[in-house]
């Protein structure tokens, strides 16, 4: 982990391109997903597990927490958490960029971690480099 990443409260978790649309939500029924997400929301008192905030339209969203083993090219589901839309947008900053919300996500990342815009830019670039490497493998 980089020095910035070790001290980060909020981190980026870019899903490798080879795993896009391969998530728990797409593999379970709507009823099962509702149970999973509601449990995560309740565990965090319907507030963001990272910043304690809530969104305007809906308080929190369910985020799948994955662990990556870059040596063996494995991705393991380790749990679910509740995130406000702003923190969730940072976790999936590539998708935020596509939606035209990348600048807002970077600003939130800077704010939560207490980073300068230059530190944030370096961290984001490093995460996209990691994403490119992870996207080489199934």
ZAKEMI-407615 format. One record per residue (C-alpha): residue in three letters; residue number from 1; x, z, y. Coordinates in steps of 0.05 Angstrom, whole numbers, padded with zeros to 5 digits. Layout:
REM ZAKEMI-407615
{Ala,NUM,{X,Z,Y}}
...
//
This chain:
REM ZAKEMI-407615
{Unk,1,{00000,00000,00000}}
{Unk,2,{00023,-00015,00070}}
{Unk,3,{00034,00043,00119}}
{Unk,4,{-00029,00022,00156}}
{Unk,5,{-00070,00019,00092}}
{Unk,6,{-00046,00088,00069}}
{Unk,7,{-00071,00120,00133}}
{Unk,8,{-00136,00080,00137}}
{Unk,9,{-00204,00111,00136}}
{Unk,10,{-00237,00043,00130}}
{Unk,11,{-00206,-00013,00089}}
{Unk,12,{-00222,-00086,00073}}
{Unk,13,{-00243,-00105,00003}}
{Unk,14,{-00245,-00180,-00001}}
{Unk,15,{-00276,-00206,-00065}}
{Unk,16,{-00231,-00258,-00098}}
{Unk,17,{-00261,-00327,-00094}}
{Unk,18,{-00264,-00332,-00169}}
{Unk,19,{-00311,-00272,-00169}}
{Unk,20,{-00358,-00293,-00114}}
{Unk,21,{-00431,-00280,-00133}}
{Unk,22,{-00410,-00242,-00195}}
{Unk,23,{-00433,-00173,-00178}}
{Unk,24,{-00477,-00118,-00205}}
{Unk,25,{-00535,-00136,-00160}}
{Unk,26,{-00538,-00207,-00189}}
{Unk,27,{-00534,-00181,-00261}}
{Unk,28,{-00590,-00129,-00261}}
{Unk,29,{-00664,-00132,-00246}}
{Unk,30,{-00690,-00117,-00177}}
{Unk,31,{-00718,-00051,-00203}}
{Unk,32,{-00651,-00031,-00233}}
{Unk,33,{-00615,-00049,-00168}}
{Unk,34,{-00664,-00008,-00128}}
{Unk,35,{-00649,00053,-00171}}
{Unk,36,{-00574,00043,-00164}}
{Unk,37,{-00575,00033,-00088}}
{Unk,38,{-00624,00090,-00075}}
{Unk,39,{-00580,00137,-00115}}
{Unk,40,{-00520,00118,-00072}}
{Unk,41,{-00560,00127,-00008}}
{Unk,42,{-00584,00196,-00029}}
{Unk,43,{-00514,00218,-00051}}
{Unk,44,{-00491,00206,00021}}
{Unk,45,{-00553,00233,00056}}
{Unk,46,{-00573,00163,00079}}
{Unk,47,{-00511,00159,00123}}
{Unk,48,{-00448,00118,00118}}
{Unk,49,{-00397,00149,00071}}
{Unk,50,{-00341,00127,00117}}
{Unk,51,{-00362,00137,00189}}
{Unk,52,{-00427,00177,00182}}
{Unk,53,{-00465,00125,00222}}
{Unk,54,{-00528,00087,00208}}
{Unk,55,{-00552,00017,00223}}
{Unk,56,{-00608,-00003,00271}}
{Unk,57,{-00652,-00043,00223}}
{Unk,58,{-00636,-00003,00160}}
{Unk,59,{-00592,00059,00157}}
{Unk,60,{-00545,00041,00100}}
{Unk,61,{-00528,-00012,00049}}
{Unk,62,{-00502,-00004,-00022}}
{Unk,63,{-00430,-00025,-00032}}
{Unk,64,{-00400,-00037,-00101}}
{Unk,65,{-00331,-00003,-00105}}
{Unk,66,{-00281,-00042,-00146}}
{Unk,67,{-00211,-00026,-00167}}
{Unk,68,{-00162,-00083,-00174}}
{Unk,69,{-00104,-00084,-00223}}
{Unk,70,{-00061,-00139,-00194}}
{Unk,71,{-00010,-00137,-00251}}
{Unk,72,{-00062,-00151,-00305}}
{Unk,73,{-00111,-00188,-00259}}
{Unk,74,{-00169,-00143,-00275}}
{Unk,75,{-00226,-00118,-00232}}
{Unk,76,{-00261,-00054,-00252}}
{Unk,77,{-00325,-00026,-00223}}
{Unk,78,{-00312,00047,-00204}}
{Unk,79,{-00377,00064,-00168}}
{Unk,80,{-00426,00053,-00112}}
{Unk,81,{-00428,00080,-00042}}
{Unk,82,{-00472,00078,00019}}
{Unk,83,{-00443,00043,00080}}
{Unk,84,{-00472,00029,00149}}
{Unk,85,{-00478,-00046,00163}}
{Unk,86,{-00416,-00043,00209}}
{Unk,87,{-00370,-00012,00156}}
{Unk,88,{-00400,-00058,00102}}
{Unk,89,{-00384,-00117,00147}}
{Unk,90,{-00311,-00095,00149}}
{Unk,91,{-00307,-00088,00074}}
{Unk,92,{-00330,-00161,00069}}
{Unk,93,{-00297,-00186,00132}}
{Unk,94,{-00290,-00257,00103}}
{Unk,95,{-00366,-00261,00099}}
{Unk,96,{-00371,-00230,00168}}
{Unk,97,{-00326,-00285,00194}}
{Unk,98,{-00371,-00338,00163}}
{Unk,99,{-00432,-00305,00196}}
{Unk,100,{-00398,-00306,00264}}
{Unk,101,{-00388,-00230,00264}}
{Unk,102,{-00314,-00226,00249}}
{Unk,103,{-00295,-00202,00318}}
{Unk,104,{-00346,-00145,00314}}
{Unk,105,{-00320,-00126,00245}}
{Unk,106,{-00248,-00124,00270}}
{Unk,107,{-00268,-00083,00330}}
{Unk,108,{-00303,-00033,00284}}
{Unk,109,{-00242,-00031,00238}}
{Unk,110,{-00197,-00015,00298}}
{Unk,111,{-00244,00038,00324}}
{Unk,112,{-00254,00075,00258}}
{Unk,113,{-00179,00074,00241}}
{Unk,114,{-00154,00085,00311}}
{Unk,115,{-00112,00022,00308}}
{Unk,116,{-00092,-00025,00364}}
{Unk,117,{-00118,-00097,00361}}
{Unk,118,{-00047,-00119,00339}}
{Unk,119,{-00046,-00069,00281}}
{Unk,120,{-00115,-00091,00260}}
{Unk,121,{-00095,-00164,00262}}
{Unk,122,{-00034,-00151,00219}}
{Unk,123,{-00075,-00112,00169}}
{Unk,124,{-00130,-00165,00166}}
{Unk,125,{-00077,-00220,00155}}
{Unk,126,{-00045,-00180,00099}}
{Unk,127,{-00113,-00170,00065}}
{Unk,128,{-00127,-00245,00068}}
{Unk,129,{-00058,-00258,00037}}
{Unk,130,{-00077,-00209,-00019}}
{Unk,131,{-00144,-00245,-00027}}
{Unk,132,{-00109,-00312,-00035}}
{Unk,133,{-00064,-00284,-00090}}
{Unk,134,{-00123,-00251,-00126}}
{Unk,135,{-00164,-00315,-00120}}
{Unk,136,{-00114,-00351,-00164}}
{Unk,137,{-00139,-00315,-00226}}
{Unk,138,{-00205,-00312,-00264}}
//
